[in-house]
């Protein structure tokens, strides 16, 4: 198990700046090199700097699973070329998604079993997500919110989710993703993903997170198993 408590130059919402699966991790282009080795050690995957639409908000804009990584269509040409290079280097598939809901990380919650998405996505986009990630795609809400990707952090073993999720939503989401989910907060916030990014091997979490929240999060994503 790898764990890294981190703040980027006094920014504690580290989840906004990182995306990872079990093959690769991307962090914002301005995240300093001194952090990369520690992140790599925690997640046990290569770590690369990347910008999306000229910003460091990789966690906000990227979504996916171990089958494919999704990026919005307004990614800059130079950034797309970087992704093509990473695709060849690490044998990772990328898919560009054209949608007005371009903060894909905020609107898609996925693992290798399923994808739960903002119900405002069009049928065409939902089909593209399904084909790229190779999983069933279901639209829905969590606790009355449609930006479902921002409200949970999951891997293929378990997940941590917004504390206002209803019992029915919890049961349906657990069935879709084929995992157990535990409701809670990260640094007191129900917007779980803003404070953490994780894969099946470890996680990187805000240094602002309380000890009891860390213990609950570790139990939720089951990386000790």
N, C-alpha and C positions, 0 to 999 in steps of 0.2 A: 504494500500500500504506500502511495506517495501523497504527501500533504504539503502544501506551501501556503502560508498566510502572507498576504502581500498587500501593499498599496503602491500604486504607480505615482511617484512624486506627489504624495499626499492625497491622491484620488483613491477613495476606498471602494467605489463601484467597479471593481475589477472585472466583473462579468460582462460589462459593456464592451470591454476591449479584447476579449478572447473568445475563440471558438475551438473546440477540439472534438475528435472522435478517437478511435483506437489506432489510427494510422498517422495522424498529423495534428498539429496545433498551430493556429494562426493567432498572432497578437498584433495590435496596431503598430504601424511603422515607426512611431515615435517611442514605443516601449523600449527602454534601454537594454543594450546587449547584456548588461550585468544580471538582468532578471532571467534571461532565456535559458541558461543552463539549469537554474533552479526549477523553472517551470518544466523543462524537459525531464528532470529527475523525478518530479512529482507525478507526471502523466505517463512517463516511459514512452514518449513518442518524439519525433523531431519537431522543433519549434521554429517557425518562420515569421518574420515581420511582413505585414501586408497592410495596405490601405484600401478602403472601399469608398468610391466616390470622393476621394481626397480626404477622407476622415479616418480616424483611428478606431471607429466604432464597429469593429469586426463582429463582436458578439451581437450587436443589434441587427446587422445586415445579413449575416450568414446563418444558415440552418442546414440540417442534414442528418445523416447517419453513416454507418460504415460502408454503405453502398455508393453514396454520392453526397457531394456538398453543393448546396444551392446558393446562388448569388443573384442580386438584382440586376436588371438589364442596363441600368444607368452606370454600371461600373466603368471606369475610364479605360481607354484603350491600353494604356501602359499597364494598368492593373490586370487586365484580362490577359495580356502577354505573360505577366508574372505567374498567373494561375496556370496558363498552358505549360510553362516551364516546370512548375511544381507538379502538375499532372504527369508529366513524363518522368520526372525525377523520382516521385514516390508512388507512381502507378495508382493515382487517385482520380476518380471521375468527378467532373464539375458540370453543373447545368445552370444556364442563365435563364432566369424566370422573369417574364415581362408582366408586371402588375403595378397598379397604383399603391398597393400595400407593400411597398418596397423594403420595409424593415422586416425582412423575412425571419430573422431571429426572434423578433417580438411576436410574430404571428404564426409560427410553426413550432410545434413540440413533437419531436420524433425520436424514435430509436429503431432498432432493427426489426421490430415487430409491427409497428404502426406509426401513423402520423395524425396528430390532432391539430386542426387548423382553424384559423379565423373563418367564420361562416360567410364573411363578405367576399372571400375569394370566388372568382368565377368558376364555372364548371370546367372551362378550358385549363385554367391554372391548376385546379385540383387534379385534373388528369395528368398534367405535366409533373406535378409533385409525386403522384402515385407511380408513374412510369420511371422517374428518376431514382426515387428512394426504394422502389420495388416492395412497397408495403401498402396495406389498406389505408385509405385516407378518410377521416371522418371530421366534419365540421362541428363546432360547438363552442360552449362558453365554460368558464370557470368562475364561479361566484359572481355571475352577472357581467363578467369582463370577456371581451372577444380577443384581446391581445394575449392569447394563451401561451405563446412561447416565452413571454416574459414572466409568467406566473409559476414556473416549475423548472427544476433541473432533473434530468433523468439520464440513466444509462440503460443497459440491457438487463440489469439486476434489480433495480429499484428506482425510487424517485422521491423528491421532496416537492411539495406543492402548496400553493396559496391556501392559507388557513380558512378562507371563507368558502371553499369548495363544498358543495352539497353532497349528501350521502349518495344520491343517484349519480351525480357527475363523477364522484370518486369511483364508484363501482364500474361505471361504463368506461372510464379512462383506464382503470386497471386492466379491464378485459381487453381493451384495444392494444395497449402497450405490453400486455402479458407480464406485468410487474406489480409489486405492492407499492403503494404510494403513502407517504406520511405527510399530513398537513403541518405547516410550521412557518417560521419566519427566518430571514437572514438579516442580521444586524437590525432586528426589529421591524424589518420591512416585509410585506407579503409578496413583493416583487422579487421572487427568489433569484431569478437568473441574473439580476443586476449585481449580485454579490459573489457569484461563484461560476466557474465552468469546470466540468468534470467529464471523465470517460470511465471505462470499466476498470482502470488501473489506479486512478487517483484523482485529486482535485486541487484546484487553486481557488482560494477563498479570501475574502476581504479580511484585513487585519482588525476590522471593527466588529467582527462577529463574536458573540459571546460564547463562552465555553459550552454552555448547555445546548446552544443551537448547533455547535459543531458536532457534539455527540449525537444529537438527533439526526443531523444530516448524514453522518457516517453510517448510522443504523439504517437510514432510508436508502442510500445508494449501494450499501452492502459491499463495499470494496475490501472489507476485511476477510471476506469469504474466499 
